[in-house]
Amino acid sequence: MILLQSHSRFLLQTLLNRLQNIEKGVELDHHWVEFDDVRYHIQVSMKNPHIFLLSVSLPTPSSETIFESGLPFGAIEAIKAAYGNVVQILDPPRDGFNLTLKINLSKVPANQGLHFHYYNKFFQPVLVSRIYIWELSPALYLFTTKPASYYMMACPDFIPATFHIGFLTLPLILTDLCWHLAPTPTFSPPPSLHCFDQRQALLVKVASIREVVLGAPLRVILKHLASRTVAPGMDPLVALVHRPRESFFVLPKADRVTVVYPMRFGDSIDIVLATSFLQEFVEARRAAGLNNTPPCLWSHTPPPELKGVSTDSLPANAGFVSFVIFPRHVEGQKLDRTVWSLSTFHAYH
């Protein structure tokens, strides 16, 4: 399965381009839509070239979904925690939008060189015999004088406008270069070496505004699950935005969180295919090798957890899919991945 990225690639590239050409004072005014349900609008004026306005329109919530001042609960706190003084929330937002952020590009930290972290096993060293780097200089070449003298690490995203080079004793490391070649046996760096700069990390976070806002309620619930508690004042059944005027449901407990998705399709053929697929999907997840993944259930009728929910709020025609999340699924860095996967489950069907 191809996993969706939490950040908007277009927004990230726009932010990067703006920072690199900020002195040119070019005006920006762009609209676009992602996932067919989240609408963005960015504006930059020549009068204030360091101010980047980002407006976001969220899916229309269903009647049972709780929004506070046009946003999911916990969203304001999540924005402040994620962006600090770089971002200011404008109240009220621009007409037609749930949220408008004023991003002060002059407060975005300058590149401080590379930072090396231990990460997952995504990167493999490759031998580089010659690299041509357009963004640094049209006449710059890097040569290796001995086999295995220089190495390149593959990073998840390819952003041509940002190349940062760090020289170590043995390897040459390039960030933001995506494709990797054949691994070489003559050099074995730590298996999870990852490099990025502070500016890039912040901009990726800004470009992940959808995750920060729509994932805020689920993050609050799952963060308490990690400490085996329930958030104070939390309802026993919480409805969250799924798609426009559709909800998915979360049942928080101290030892587990159950997430239930009513599955709805507009085409009769899709309904038949989806029903068959979902049953097979649930059976496949019971395989021995998937014992550590969240348990998954499918039922044709509403599960007992949704007892009392009005039928108007459950417009399912392909059954109901339930995931049971335990504390082990949200420990440490697993929290972000779990929040994003659950928040975007609808995008895979």
GUZA-642468 format. One record per atom (N, C-alpha, C, CB): y, z, x. Coordinates in steps of 0.2 Angstrom, whole numbers, plus 2048, in hexadecimal, padded with zeros to 3 digits. Glycine has a CB too. Layout:
BEGIN
YZX...
//
This chain:
BEGIN
7FA8008048008008008068008048008067FB80B7FC8038127FC8068168018038157F580681880680781C80C80582380A80581B81280982780B80082E80A7FF83280F80483080B7F883780C80783B81080B84081480783F80C81084281A80984781E80584E81B80584682580785081880A85781680B85880E80985981681285E80D80785F80680586180280B86680680085D7FD80C85E7F98138657F68128597F48138677F380D86E7F080C8737F580D86F7ED8058737FB80B87880080C87880281387780680787380381687280581D87680082186B80781F8747FA8208777F482487E7F48238737EE8238807F581D8887F481C88B7FA81F8897F581488880081F88C80682388C80482A88880C82288780282D88680083488B7FB83687F7FE83688C7F68328907F08348987F383388F7EA82F8997F782E8A07FA82D8A27FE8338A07FE82789D80283689F80683B8A080284289980B83D89D7FD84289E7F98488A47F48488977F584A8A67F38428AC7EF8418B27F283E8AA7E883D8B27F983E8B77FC83B8BE7FB83C8B680483C8C07F98428C67F78448C97F08418C77F784C8C47EC83F8C67E683C8C97E78358C07E183B8C87EC8328CB7EE82B8CA7E98268D37ED82C8C37E78268C17E28208C07E681A8BB7DE8238C27E38148C17E680E8B97E580C8C67E48098B77EA8088B07E98058B07EA7FE8AB7ED8098AC7E77FA8AB7E87F38A57E57F18B27E57EF89F7E97F18997E67F08957EA7EA8947E67F68927E67E688D7E97E18867E77E28907E77D98817EB7E187A7E97E18767EE7DD8787E87E88707EC7DC86B7F17D88657F17DC86A7EE7D18627F77DC85B7F87DF8577FB7DA85C7FC7E58507F97DA84B7FC7D684C7FA7CE84A8037D78517F67CD8537F47C68567F97C284D7F17C38587FF7C585A8047C18608087C58558097C08618077CB86680B7CF86B8067D186480F7D58728067CF8778027D187C8057D687B7FF7CA87E8017DB8828037E08897FF7E087F8037E788E8027E28947FF7E38988027E98997FF7DD8997FE7EE89D8007F48A47FD7F58987FF7FB8A88017F78AF7FE7F88B28017FE8B38017F28B67FD8028BA7FF8078C07FB8078B67FE80E8C67FE8088CC7FA8088CF7FA80F8D17FE8038D37F58108D77F48168DC7FA8188DB7ED8168DE7FD8128E38038138E08098168E680480C8D980A8148D58108178CF80D81A8D48158128CF80A81F8C88078228C380C8248CA8038288C58128248C08188268BD81B8208C381D82A8BF81981A8BD81C8148B88178108C281E80F8B281980F8AD81580C8AB8188068A68148118AC8158008AB8177F98A48157F78B08167F48A08197F58998177F389881A7EC8938197F88978167E78968187E088F8167DE89B8157DB88B81B7DA88481A7D988481B7D188081F7DD8808167CE87F8177C78778187C68818117C387581D7C386E81F7C386B81D7BC86D8277C386481D7BC86181B7B586381F7B085981B7B686481D7AA8668207A48618257A286881C79E86282C7A285D8317A185B83179A85F8387A385583379985283479285583B78F84A83479285483C78985784278585584878885684177E84F84878A84C84F78D84D85079484484F78C85084B79885284C79F85985079F8528457A28598557A485F8597A58638567AA85D8607A68698547A986E8527AD8748577AD87184A7AC8778587B387D85C7B48838587B687B8637B88888587B288E8537B488C84C7B68918577BA88784A7B28848437B487F8427B988A83F7B587D8487BC8788477C287284C7C087C8497C886D84A7C386784F7C38698567C686184C7C786685B7C38678627C68658627CD8648677C286A8667D18688667D886B8617DC8618677D986E85B7D98708567DD8778577E18728507D887B85B7DE88285D7E28808617E88868607DD87C8667E787A86A7ED8768667F28758707EB8728617F086E85D7F58738587F98698597F18788557F587D8517F98818557FE88284E7F488385B7FC88785F80188286180788A8657FE87C86380687886580B87685F81087186880887585980D87385381187985081587184E80C87F85081388484C81688A85181988784881188B85781789085B81A89785981888F85C82189B85981D8A285781C8A385081D8A785B82189E84C81E89F84481F8A084181889984182289D84481389D84280C8A184680789684080A8A58448038A98487FE8A78457F78B08487FF8A58497F28A38477EC8AA8467E789E84C7E88AB8407E58B183F7E18B08417DA8B48387E18B48457D78B38477D08BA8467CC8B284F7CF8BA8417C78B483E7C48B28387C88B583C7BD8AC8357C88AA82F7CB8AD8297C88A282F7CB8AC8247CC8AF81D7C98AC81C7C28AE8187CE8B08187BE8AD8177B78A78137B88B38127B38A28157B389C8117B38968147B889D80A7B48988197BC89381B7C18938237C089681A7C888D8257C288B82D7C288E8307C888482E7C288F82D7CD8918307D489582B7D888B8337D889B82E7DB89F82B7E08A082F7E68A58287DD89E82C7EC89E8307F28A482D7F68988307F68A88317F98AD82F7FE8AA8318058B48327FC8A882B8098A582C80F8AB82B81489F8288108AC8308188B183081E8AD82D8248B583681F8AE8278268AA82482C8AD8278328AB81D82C8B382A8328B682D8388B283383A8BD82E8388AF8368358AB83C8378A483B8388AC8418318A283583889B83383A89A83484189982C83889583884489583A84B89483484F88F83F84C89783485589682E85A88F82F85D89B82E85F88C82985F88582986288582E86888382286488083286888083786E87A83587287F83E86B87882F87287282D87686C82E87287183187D86682E87586082E87285D83587185B82987585A83786C85783D86B84F83C86A85A84186584B83F86D84483E86D84084386984183D87483C84186483984686083284485F83C84685982E84985E82784785C82684685582284D85E82384085382383D84D81C83B84B82883884C81B83784681483484581282F84A81483283E80C82D84980982884E80B82184C80182984E81181F84B81381984981481485081981984581581785581881385B81381286081E81785E81380C86380E80A86881280786E80980686681180987481480687A8127FF87B81380A8808177FB87D8157F487E8197F28858177EF8788157ED8888187EB88F81D7E688D8137E88938237E68908297E288F82A7DE89682F7E588D8297D789682A7D489C8317D189C8257CE89C8347D089783B7CE89683E7CF88F83C7C68998447D288F8477D388884E7D08888477DA88684F7CC8838567CA88285A7CE87D8567C288185F7D187E8627D58798697D28778637DC87C8697CF8718707CC86F8757D086E86E7C88698747D686B87A7DB86A87D7DE8708777E086587A7DE87587D7E187B8817DC87F8787E488087E7D68808827D188487E7CB8848837D388B8817C588387D7BF88287A7BD8898827B988087C7C088E8797BE8958757C489887F7BD89A8737C98948707CF8978687CE8968727D58938657CE89C85D7CE89C85B7D489F85B7C789F8557D689D8517DC8A084B7D98A38507E289B84A7DA8A98447D88AC83F7DD8AE8457D38B28397DC8AE8347E18B18327DF8B882E7E28AD8327E38BD8307E18C48297E28C58357E48C98267E78C181F7E98C281C7E98BB81E7F08C68167E88BB8137E98B48137F08B280B7E78B58157F18AC8157F78A881B7FB8AB80F7FB8AA8207F88AD8267FB8B082B7FD8AA82A7F78B582B7F98A582F7FA89F82B7FA8998357F689F82D7FE8948297FE88E82E7FF88882480488D82B7FD88282F7FC87C82C8008778317F587A82F80487382C80886D82F80486782F80F86D82A80386282C80085C82E8058578257FC85983380485483680984F83680684883D80B85183680A84383480783C83980183A83480C83783F80283B8447FD8388477F983E8498018348487F283C84C7EE8408537ED83E8487E78418587EF84285F7EF8408627EC8468627F683E8637E58468657E184C86C7E484F8667DA84B8707E784B8777E984D8777EF85187B7EA8478717F38528717F985586B7F985A8707FF85086D7F88608687F986686B7FF86A8677F286A86780386C86980987086380987686981086C86580987C86080988186081088586280488685A81388685A81988A85581889085781F88685781989685381889C85081F89E8578158A184981F89E8458248A08438228A784082689C83F8278AA83C8258B183881F8B183882B8B483381F8AC82F81A8AB8308148A682881C8AA8318178A083281289A83981089982F81489483A80A89684080889383F80888B84280189584380C88884280D88084880A87D84181487F84680687884B80387384A80586C84A7FB87384F80886984E80A86285080485E85381086184E80585784F80085284C7F98538577FF8518477F88588447F285883D7F28558437F086083C7EE8508367EF84C8307ED84F8387EC84582F7E78518287E58528257E78588287DD85181E7E985881B7EB85E8167E68608187F285D8157E58678107E18698097E486B8127DD86F8057E28707FF7E58718007EB8757FB7E08757FD7F18747FD7F78787FB7F687F7FA7FC8747FE7F98837FC7F988A7F87FF88C8027F788F7F37FF8907EF8058927F28098987E88048937F780689B7FA8098A17FF80E8A07FC8038A680180F89A80781489980581789380E81189980581E89380382288D80982788B7FC82588D80E82588881382A88681082F88181982788481483487F81183887981083487381683E87880A83587080883086A80D82F86580283286881283486481783485F81E83486181583A85A82083186682683086982B82D86482782D87083082F86283582C85D83C82D86083482F85684082885F84782986284C82685D84882686885182A85C85782785885D82B85A85582885086282985786982C85986B83085386E82785C87083485487283984E87683484987783E85187A82F84B87D82B84787982884288282684A87482584586F82184186B82583C86981E84586A82B83E86683083986B83283386483783D87183383487683482F87782E82A87D83783287782882D87882282987282182587A81C82E86C82282886682182486682681E86082282886882C81F86983181A86E82F81486B83881D87382C81687882A81187582480D87F82881587282081186F81A80D86981C80986C81581286782280A86182580586482980085D82A80A86A8287FD86D82B7F886982C7F28748287F78668267F08618267EA85C82C7EB85E8207EA85982D7F08548327F18578397F18508317F885D83A7F48618407F48628427ED8678407F886583E7E986783F7E28618407DD86C83A7E085D83A7DC85883B7D785283F7D98558347D68518407E084C8457E284E84C7E284A8437E985484E7E18578547E28538597DD85E8557E08528587D784E85D7D384785E7D584E85B7CB8448597D783D8597D983D85D7E083A8527DA84285C7E484285F7EB8438677EA84885D7EF8478697E58488707E48418737E184D8717DE83E8707DD8378727DB8328737E083586E7D583186D7E482C86D7E982E8717EF82B8667EC8348727F08368777F683487E7F483E8777F78358807EE8328877EC82B8877EC8358887E58288817EA8208817EB81E8837F281D87B7E88228807F78208817FE82088880082587D80382488C7FC8248947FE8218977F882C8967FE81D8947F48198967EF81D89B7EA81389B7F28228987E882689B7E38298967DE82D89E7E682C8987D882F8937D38368957D382C8947CC83A88F7D38428907D38448947CD8458897D38488997CF84B89D7C984E8997C38508A27CC84C89B7BD84F8987B784C8917B68568977B884788F7BA8448887B983F8887B283F8877BF8408837AE83C8827A88358817AA83F87D7A48308837A68298827A782787A7A78258867A282B8767A482A86F7A383186C7A482786D79C8318687AA8388657AC83785D7AB83A8677B383C85A7A883C8537A78418507AC83E8507A083E84B7B08428487B58438407B48408497BC84883D7B78498367B68438327B98508347B984082D7B583B8297B783E8227B783582A7B284081F7B28438197B184881A7AC83E8137B084C8157AB8518157A584E81879F85580F7A485181D79C84F82179684782279685081C79084482379C83D82579C83D82B7A183981F79E8388307A08388367A48318367A783A83C7A083083A7AD82A83D7AF82B8447AE82883A7B68258487AE82684F7AD8238537B38228517A68268597B482485D7B98238647B782985D7BF81D8677B881B86E7B681B8727BD81586E7B28208767BE82087A7C481D8817C382787B7C78188827C88158897C981588B7D080E8897C68148917D18158947D880F8917DD81489C7D880988F7DA80488D7DE8038857DE7FE8917DC8068827D980587B7D880B8787D47FE8797D580C8727D581186E7D080D8687CE81786C7D480D8677C78098627C480F85D7C28058647BE80E8567C48128517C280F84C7BE81584D7C881284A7B880E8467B38138407B180D84A7AC81083A7B28148347B08118307AA81382F7B78158307A581382B79F8138247A281782C79980E8207A180E8197A480F81479E8078187A781481179F81680C79A81780579D81D80E79681580079A8157F979C8187F579680F7F679F81B7EF79781E7EB79281A7E57908257E87948157E47948117DE79280A7E07918107D97988067DD78C8007DF78A7FB7DE78F7FE7DC7837FB7D97937F67D87987F77DD79E7F77D179B7FE7DF79F7FF7E47A47FC7EB7A28077E57A57FC7EC79B7F97F27997F27F379A7FB7F37917EE7ED7997E77ED79A7E67EE7A27E47E77977E97EA7A67E87EA7AD7EA7F17B07EC7E57B17EF7F47AE7F17FB7B07ED8007AE7F87FC7AE7EA8007A87E68057A67DF8057AA7E480479F7DD7FF7AB7D77FE7B07D88017B77D47F77B07DE7FE7B97E08007C07E08087C17E67FD7C27E480B7BD7E58127BD7DF8167BD7EA8147B87DA8147B97D48187B97D08177BF7CF8157B37D08117C27CD8107C97D18147CE7CD8087CA7D78147CE7DC8177D27DA81F7D37E38167D17D98227CD7D78297CD7D082A7D07D882B7C57CC8257CE7C58267D17C58267D87C08217CE7C98217DB7C98207E27CC8267E67CD81A7E47D08297E37D382F7E67CF8357E67DA8317E27C98357E37C483A7E37BF8397E97C083A7DD7C08347ED7BC8337F37BC8387F87BE82C7F67B78397FC7B783F8007BC83F8057B083F8047BE8398087C383980D7CA83A80A7C38328107CB83B8047D283D8017D28447FE7D48387FC7CE8488017CE84F7FE7D58537FF7C98538017D98518047DF8548057E58518017E185480D7E484C7FE7E98497FA7EA84C7F37E88417F97F084C7F07F184F7EA7EC84D7E57F884E7E77E98517E17E484F7DC7E884A7D77E18557D87E48457D47E78407D07E38407C97E983A7D37E68407C47E283F7BD7E583A7B97E28467BA7E18377B57E48327B07E18347A97E282B7B27E58337A47E283479D7E68307987E383C79B7E282E7937E582978E7EA82C78A7DF82678A7E98337897ED8377847F183C7887E983A77F7F783E7867FB84378A7F684978C8008467857F784B7927F38517957F68577927F485179C7F285C7927F486378F7FA8657927EE8687917FC86479880386679B8098647968038647A280885E79380D85B78F80D85D78880D85478F80986378680986577F81086777D80486B77F81286577781886777581E86277681A86E77881D85D77A82285877C82185377682085578382785177382784C76E82484677082E84C76B82184276B81E83C76C82383776E81A83A76682983876C82F83376D83083377583583476982F83977883083A77F82A83778383284178182583578081F83378481D82C78281983878282182778482082078281B81C78682681C78281582078781081D78B80B81878780C82278F80981378A80480E7877FF80D78C8088087857FF8107927FA80F7977F781679A7FC80B79D7F881B7967F58217987FA82579C7EF82179B7F882B79F7FC82F7A37F98317A97FD83679F7FD8307AF7FA8327B57FD8397B77FC82C7BA7F983D7BA7FB8447BC7F98457C37F88497B87FE8487C77FD84A7CE7FE8517CE8018467D37F98557D27FA85C7D37FC85D7DA7F38607D18028607DC8048617E28038687E480C85F7E38008697EA7FF8707EC8048727F27F88717EE8058787F48098797FA8088758008098817FB8028748028008708088038698087F987080980586780280786080180F85F80380685D7FB81286580381986580481C86980A81D8687FD81786B80E81986F81481C86B81981287281782286E81C82586A82182886381F82186A82882785E82482985882382685481D82885482982085781A81D85481482185480E81685781382685980E82A85980882E85380682F85F80983185080B83584A80A83184480783984881082B84380B82783E80982483F80282183D80E8228458008208467F98258457F481D84D7F982B8487F58308477F083283F7EF83784A7F383283B7F48338347F482E8317F08358317FB8288327F282282F7EF8218307E881B8317F28238367E68228387DE8288357DB8228407DE82E8357DE8348337DA83482B7D983A8347DF8308287DD8308207DD82981E7DA83281D7E38258227D881E8207D681F81A7D181A8267D282481A7CC8248157C882580E7CB82A8167C382880E7D18298077D48228047D682D8087DA81D8077D68168057D88128027D281280A7DC8158037CC8118007C68167FC7C280E8067C2
//
